[in-house]
């Protein structure tokens, strides 16, 4: 299970943005939006995931901390984009992301339902495979810790943008490397 989860996470979270950057002219903010939509949708399902852990009593702070981390990460990444690519129109870029067409289909129409479906399938597979509640809790806990590490890392990059300019290619490479490393941390305790 561990290898499958890591490979699946890398393919879904890092490989597609890399292909988009190399072949479809996706920029840093475009890839960041792809990542953030996925992150927000995962957070929307956090309450449901916690509900599937009846034998583990979690304080409400666990859910609130998860939501707080996502809000912080969204804000910090937007600040990073703003200070790296000033001037930028966020509304125009978000609309461009949602209306981006590949093979004649607008991405927003296809991507957002797929992200919801992906999360539903993930939860169903965990239940179907009989993944123990302790393992699912460890995954949730590790996911929150990786979110904290990402927030600290994005904050450091934001600070560095005040000192010197960081190219878009460098930012894309850093984001994709981060997305490749993250699954190894999240699934490290799973056998």
Residue pairs with C-beta under 8 A, 6 or more apart in sequence:
1 129
1 131
1 190
2 187
2 190
2 191
5 183
5 187
5 190
6 183
6 184
6 187
9 182
9 183
9 186
9 187
10 179
10 180
10 183
12 118
13 35
13 38
13 179
13 182
13 183
14 176
14 179
14 180
16 34
17 26
17 31
17 34
17 35
17 172
17 175
17 176
17 179
18 176
20 26
20 30
20 31
20 34
21 27
21 31
21 172
21 176
24 102
26 34
27 168
27 172
28 81
28 84
28 85
28 168
28 171
28 172
28 175
29 81
29 85
29 88
29 93
30 93
30 96
30 97
30 100
31 172
31 175
31 176
32 77
32 81
32 175
33 93
33 94
33 97
34 97
34 111
35 175
35 179
36 73
36 74
36 77
37 111
37 112
37 115
38 115
39 70
39 73
39 74
40 70
40 74
41 112
41 115
41 116
41 119
42 119
42 143
43 66
43 67
43 70
44 119
45 119
45 120
45 123
46 63
46 66
46 67
46 140
47 63
48 123
49 123
49 136
49 140
50 58
50 62
50 63
50 140
52 123
52 126
52 127
52 133
52 136
53 133
53 136
53 137
53 140
54 133
55 133
56 133
56 134
56 137
58 137
62 140
62 144
65 144
66 140
66 144
66 147
69 144
69 147
69 148
69 151
70 147
72 151
73 147
73 150
73 151
73 154
76 151
76 154
76 155
76 158
77 154
78 90
79 158
80 154
80 157
80 158
80 161
80 171
81 88
81 90
82 88
82 90
83 158
83 161
83 162
84 161
84 165
84 166
84 168
84 171
85 168
97 107
97 108
98 106
98 107
98 108
99 106
99 107
99 108
100 106
100 107
100 108
101 107
126 136
135 189
135 190
138 189
138 190
139 186
139 187
139 190
142 185
142 186
142 187
142 188
142 189
143 186
145 185
146 182
146 185
146 186
149 185
150 178
150 182
153 178
157 166
157 171
157 174
160 166
